[in-house]
Amino acid sequence: MTAHVLIIGGGLAGTSLAWRLHERGVPFLVVDRDEPLTSSKVAAGLITPITGMRLVLNWRLDTLYPEARAFYQQIEKKLGHSFYHETPIVSLLLDDQAVAQWQKRHQQPEVQPYLDAQTHEPLVNADVFANPLGGFQQRGAWLDTAAFLAASQRFFESTGRWQCAEFPLPESGGPIHWNGQTYKHSVYCIGWEAAKHPWFEWLPFRSGRGTVLQVQADTGGETRIINRGCWLLPRSDGTLRVGPTYEFHFDHPNQPAPEAVAGLETKLQALLKRPYKTIGSQTGVRPIIQHRQAVIGRHPVRPDIAFMNGLGSKGVLRAPWLSRQLIEHLLDGKPIEAELDLAGNF
Ligand SMILES: Cc1cc2nc3c(=O)[nH]c(=O)nc-3n(C[C@H](O)[C@H](O)[C@H](O)COP(=O)(O)OP(=O)(O)OC[C@H]3O[C@@H](n4cnc5c(N)ncnc54)[C@H](O)[C@@H]3O)c2cc1C
């Protein structure tokens, strides 16, 4: 069947769009250059409902979280793979300001559905984790993004809907061609590198390089995600992922500055009382567009070119809902909200 939609980039954005088109029975092709380290592949994949210094609910959580859960669970079922894990997140308060924030927040009705009723005292094993100020346990989840992307890629390759190749981004006008075919729609899901392309460079990108460490440590069999200054994600192989760093000025996308890694290790040492050994690290660049939760829609001058980007550090939570919004726009003409629209005011 001839493809109508060309998706350029197969990270969380492009792969979510591919699943949305698959659901609708619309033919498409994903072209992805198959890099080993991308933002989506190195991400920890956490969904943290109550987040940030101010301990607020994630943007549009009540809508996005159930949609993300249903989306990943449906794909797990279809592919016979497990990559979406509902896991409690223990948020330990970092300083007096966090304690004061939590005193205000913890009884607010909107946070109650996300607090974990299974919480017991003590919240963490005091021999393993430093917890001078207390905290709370929330109902989080994490997506094994590398496993999700690999399984999705295999499935779409088997149906002829995925191709590993570098797509030469055209600099000027004219219809989009690939392998002798002309596409009605092409959707650019190329992550932080969109900032280098003349069609998108006017967007206020402020992408952030980030590193996750892989660590060996005896945490006494802890299986929850623990967060205090940094997070620790226990993996089934007994190692931990620890992160993240944020660097807004960088040359190489996959090599962290030593001081950024040293800063992360300092936070880890403040949380983990046991000795640990760092056995690896992975670095990628989160695509961030300033003052936006994400950007989707058609290019203001080239309406045949669409875009999904700026997922920031919340791609797992946001991609399922955003991809549906964009596909409903492209296929059904549903308007895109002004605050998300590429053709809106910047
Ligand atoms: C250290 C770190 C930790 C993170 N932790 C979390 C977390 O806990 N939770 C969470 O939700 N998010 C997290 N994120 C953020 C999340 O990874 C991003 O929101 C998401 O990956 C962005 O997806 P994307 O598809 O827009 O971009 P990308 O993942 O960058 O995908 C872009 C794709 O396009 C391809 N591409 C680019 N140009 C071309 C071309 N010309 N031709 C062909 N292919 C091309 C690239 O190879 C890549 O595969 C983290 C990110 C980092 C770096």
PDBQT file of the ligand as one rigid body, heavy atoms in Angstrom, charges set to zero:
ROOT
HETATM    1  C1  LIG A 401      19.311  11.973  30.226  1.00  0.00    +0.000 C 
HETATM    2  C2  LIG A 401      17.879  12.041  29.830  1.00  0.00    +0.000 A 
HETATM    3  C3  LIG A 401      16.909  11.590  30.712  1.00  0.00    +0.000 A 
HETATM    4  C4  LIG A 401      15.569  11.645  30.369  1.00  0.00    +0.000 A 
HETATM    5  N1  LIG A 401      14.645  11.167  31.245  1.00  0.00    +0.000 NA
HETATM    6  C5  LIG A 401      13.337  11.209  30.917  1.00  0.00    +0.000 A 
HETATM    7  C6  LIG A 401      12.360  10.683  31.790  1.00  0.00    +0.000 A 
HETATM    8  O1  LIG A 401      12.669  10.162  32.856  1.00  0.00    +0.000 OA
HETATM    9  N2  LIG A 401      11.051  10.753  31.412  1.00  0.00    +0.000 N 
HETATM   10  C7  LIG A 401      10.669  11.295  30.221  1.00  0.00    +0.000 A 
HETATM   11  O2  LIG A 401       9.480  11.326  29.928  1.00  0.00    +0.000 OA
HETATM   12  N3  LIG A 401      11.581  11.826  29.378  1.00  0.00    +0.000 NA
HETATM   13  C8  LIG A 401      12.899  11.791  29.691  1.00  0.00    +0.000 A 
HETATM   14  N4  LIG A 401      13.818  12.311  28.852  1.00  0.00    +0.000 N 
HETATM   15  C9  LIG A 401      13.342  13.113  27.705  1.00  0.00    +0.000 C 
HETATM   16  C10 LIG A 401      12.825  12.300  26.570  1.00  0.00    +0.000 C 
HETATM   17  O3  LIG A 401      13.840  11.437  26.235  1.00  0.00    +0.000 OA
HETATM   18  C11 LIG A 401      12.449  13.236  25.412  1.00  0.00    +0.000 C 
HETATM   19  O4  LIG A 401      11.306  13.960  25.758  1.00  0.00    +0.000 OA
HETATM   20  C12 LIG A 401      12.145  12.444  24.136  1.00  0.00    +0.000 C 
HETATM   21  O5  LIG A 401      13.093  11.440  23.953  1.00  0.00    +0.000 OA
HETATM   22  C13 LIG A 401      12.133  13.290  22.898  1.00  0.00    +0.000 C 
HETATM   23  O6  LIG A 401      11.797  12.452  21.817  1.00  0.00    +0.000 OA
HETATM   24  P1  LIG A 401      11.903  12.925  20.313  1.00  0.00    +0.000 P 
HETATM   25  O7  LIG A 401      11.380  11.819  19.486  1.00  0.00    +0.000 OA
HETATM   26  O8  LIG A 401      11.293  14.279  20.140  1.00  0.00    +0.000 OA
HETATM   27  O9  LIG A 401      13.476  13.151  20.036  1.00  0.00    +0.000 OA
HETATM   28  P2  LIG A 401      14.667  12.113  19.818  1.00  0.00    +0.000 P 
HETATM   29  O10 LIG A 401      14.642  11.033  20.787  1.00  0.00    +0.000 OA
HETATM   30  O11 LIG A 401      15.913  12.952  19.736  1.00  0.00    +0.000 OA
HETATM   31  O12 LIG A 401      14.389  11.467  18.395  1.00  0.00    +0.000 OA
HETATM   32  C14 LIG A 401      14.745  12.074  17.179  1.00  0.00    +0.000 C 
HETATM   33  C15 LIG A 401      15.042  10.973  16.193  1.00  0.00    +0.000 C 
HETATM   34  O13 LIG A 401      15.213  11.534  14.890  1.00  0.00    +0.000 OA
HETATM   35  C16 LIG A 401      16.344  10.938  14.279  1.00  0.00    +0.000 C 
HETATM   36  N5  LIG A 401      16.812  11.864  13.231  1.00  0.00    +0.000 N 
HETATM   37  C17 LIG A 401      17.212  13.159  13.392  1.00  0.00    +0.000 A 
HETATM   38  N6  LIG A 401      17.520  13.694  12.202  1.00  0.00    +0.000 NA
HETATM   39  C18 LIG A 401      17.297  12.721  11.262  1.00  0.00    +0.000 A 
HETATM   40  C19 LIG A 401      17.429  12.669   9.825  1.00  0.00    +0.000 A 
HETATM   41  N7  LIG A 401      17.847  13.721   9.121  1.00  0.00    +0.000 N 
HETATM   42  N8  LIG A 401      17.129  11.515   9.203  1.00  0.00    +0.000 NA
HETATM   43  C20 LIG A 401      16.713  10.408   9.898  1.00  0.00    +0.000 A 
HETATM   44  N9  LIG A 401      16.558  10.415  11.251  1.00  0.00    +0.000 NA
HETATM   45  C21 LIG A 401      16.842  11.562  11.917  1.00  0.00    +0.000 A 
HETATM   46  C22 LIG A 401      17.314  10.717  15.439  1.00  0.00    +0.000 C 
HETATM   47  O14 LIG A 401      18.295   9.765  15.112  1.00  0.00    +0.000 OA
HETATM   48  C23 LIG A 401      16.349  10.229  16.522  1.00  0.00    +0.000 C 
HETATM   49  O15 LIG A 401      16.132   8.833  16.437  1.00  0.00    +0.000 OA
HETATM   50  C24 LIG A 401      15.181  12.220  29.124  1.00  0.00    +0.000 A 
HETATM   51  C25 LIG A 401      16.150  12.636  28.237  1.00  0.00    +0.000 A 
HETATM   52  C26 LIG A 401      17.495  12.550  28.565  1.00  0.00    +0.000 A 
HETATM   53  C27 LIG A 401      18.521  13.003  27.573  1.00  0.00    +0.000 C 
ENDROOT
TORSDOF 0
